[in-house]
Amino acid sequence: MPAETGADAPALTIAKFDKALHDRSAFSCGFGPIDNFLKSSLSDQIKAGMVAAWVATADDDPAVLGFYTLGAMAVRSDFGPKKWQRAGVPDIPVIYIRAVAVRKDMQGKGLGTALIVDAMQRCLGIADQMGAAAVVLDVLKDDHFDRRWRFYEELGFRPLGDSENPERVFISMANVRATLG
Ligand SMILES: CC(C)(COP(=O)(O)OP(=O)(O)OC[C@H]1O[C@@H](n2cnc3c(N)ncnc32)[C@H](O)[C@@H]1OP(=O)(O)O)[C@@H](O)C(=O)NCCC(=O)NCCS
């Protein structure tokens, strides 16, 4: 999805990650484990079929400015909205955003929002092909937790109600559809 972050900003493109095309070497989002995941684990996880990844780049520059990954997951039906409990099944299929991050010098310019919106659009497409009742993610817990929580709240995510994963939030696919119109 092409995206602009401002009048003078370069045109941003969000495309499927290709290790031959995209340069991860200078990426740093300020959170070491995410940087390490992008540089050291992502390719293996893609090869193993565990995640798919999309990256943002600007113009013809291959440097990764931001990325997100998606994977399949199931959550217990006693969490989330009442209609999940009424379904009478133990697990609810959802799509999990395993990671989302923006390079430090690009943060605060709308790219994180553009990545999540792109992810939600992609999830809607996936949910047309297979059961997926919500998009789920775990909000990273560190000194910036409250600020990060607000970021997801404004995008429509709500706590899942999983006491073992209290930072887990979700947005139902119906709400994704309504939000993206
Ligand atoms: C969280 C993150 C993806 C947001 O991307 P972004 O491009 O900065 O976001 P946007 O410009 O679209 O929106 C800005 C909002 O993002 C959040 N945000 C921005 N920088 C942040 C940071 N360093 N830590 C936590 N949240 C941040 C804030 O809610 C901010 O709104 P505010 O300025 O009103 O407080 C990005 O800051 C990032 O990569 N942080 C480090 C890694 C991370 O926290 N990943 C998320 C894991 S759950």
The ligand as a MOL file (V3000), in Angstrom:
LIG
                    3D

  0  0  0     0  0            999 V3000
M  V30 BEGIN CTAB
M  V30 COUNTS 48 50 0 0 0
M  V30 BEGIN ATOM
M  V30 1 C 5.0000 1.8710 18.4570 0
M  V30 2 C 5.4620 2.2750 17.0570 0
M  V30 3 C 5.3240 1.0880 16.0980 0
M  V30 4 C 4.5790 3.4270 16.5860 0
M  V30 5 O 5.0250 3.8530 15.2950 0
M  V30 6 P 5.0760 5.4270 14.9510 0
M  V30 7 O 5.3850 5.5550 13.4990 0
M  V30 8 O 5.9760 6.1040 15.8960 0
M  V30 9 O 3.5440 5.7920 15.2480 0
M  V30 10 P 2.6620 6.9650 14.6590 0
M  V30 11 O 3.5100 8.1180 14.2510 0
M  V30 12 O 1.7630 6.3950 13.6160 0
M  V30 13 O 1.7850 7.3140 15.9150 0
M  V30 14 C 2.3860 7.9760 17.0020 0
M  V30 15 C 1.9950 7.2480 18.2640 0
M  V30 16 O 2.7650 6.0370 18.3920 0
M  V30 17 C 3.1080 5.8370 19.7600 0
M  V30 18 N 4.5620 5.9320 19.8710 0
M  V30 19 C 5.4140 6.7060 19.1780 0
M  V30 20 N 6.6920 6.4870 19.5670 0
M  V30 21 C 6.6310 5.5420 20.5420 0
M  V30 22 C 7.6140 4.8680 21.3220 0
M  V30 23 N 8.9250 5.1100 21.2050 0
M  V30 24 N 7.1910 3.9530 22.2000 0
M  V30 25 C 5.8750 3.6840 22.3260 0
M  V30 26 N 4.9080 4.2800 21.6090 0
M  V30 27 C 5.2840 5.1930 20.7250 0
M  V30 28 C 2.4520 6.9490 20.5400 0
M  V30 29 O 1.1640 6.5100 20.9410 0
M  V30 30 C 2.3300 8.0430 19.5030 0
M  V30 31 O 1.3010 8.9470 19.7850 0
M  V30 32 P 1.6560 10.2320 20.6980 0
M  V30 33 O 2.8190 10.8970 20.0190 0
M  V30 34 O 0.3850 11.0260 20.6530 0
M  V30 35 O 2.0090 9.7100 22.0480 0
M  V30 36 C 6.9350 2.8030 17.0550 0
M  V30 37 O 7.0520 3.8830 17.9260 0
M  V30 38 C 7.9750 1.7510 17.4160 0
M  V30 39 O 8.4720 1.0650 16.5580 0
M  V30 40 N 8.3280 1.6850 18.7040 0
M  V30 41 C 9.3720 0.7460 19.1500 0
M  V30 42 C 8.9530 -0.7010 18.9450 0
M  V30 43 C 7.5550 -0.9470 19.4880 0
M  V30 44 O 7.1920 -0.4230 20.5210 0
M  V30 45 N 6.7710 -1.7670 18.7750 0
M  V30 46 C 5.4040 -2.0830 19.1820 0
M  V30 47 C 5.3700 -3.3880 19.8700 0
M  V30 48 S 3.7870 -3.7100 20.5930 0
M  V30 END ATOM
M  V30 BEGIN BOND
M  V30 1 1 1 2
M  V30 2 1 2 3
M  V30 3 1 2 4
M  V30 4 1 2 36
M  V30 5 1 4 5
M  V30 6 1 5 6
M  V30 7 2 6 7
M  V30 8 1 6 8
M  V30 9 1 6 9
M  V30 10 1 9 10
M  V30 11 2 10 11
M  V30 12 1 10 12
M  V30 13 1 10 13
M  V30 14 1 13 14
M  V30 15 1 14 15
M  V30 16 1 15 16
M  V30 17 1 15 30
M  V30 18 1 16 17
M  V30 19 1 17 18
M  V30 20 1 17 28
M  V30 21 1 18 19
M  V30 22 1 18 27
M  V30 23 2 19 20
M  V30 24 1 20 21
M  V30 25 1 21 22
M  V30 26 2 21 27
M  V30 27 1 22 23
M  V30 28 2 22 24
M  V30 29 1 24 25
M  V30 30 2 25 26
M  V30 31 1 26 27
M  V30 32 1 28 29
M  V30 33 1 28 30
M  V30 34 1 30 31
M  V30 35 1 31 32
M  V30 36 2 32 33
M  V30 37 1 32 34
M  V30 38 1 32 35
M  V30 39 1 36 37
M  V30 40 1 36 38
M  V30 41 2 38 39
M  V30 42 1 38 40
M  V30 43 1 40 41
M  V30 44 1 41 42
M  V30 45 1 42 43
M  V30 46 2 43 44
M  V30 47 1 43 45
M  V30 48 1 45 46
M  V30 49 1 46 47
M  V30 50 1 47 48
M  V30 END BOND
M  V30 END CTAB
M  END
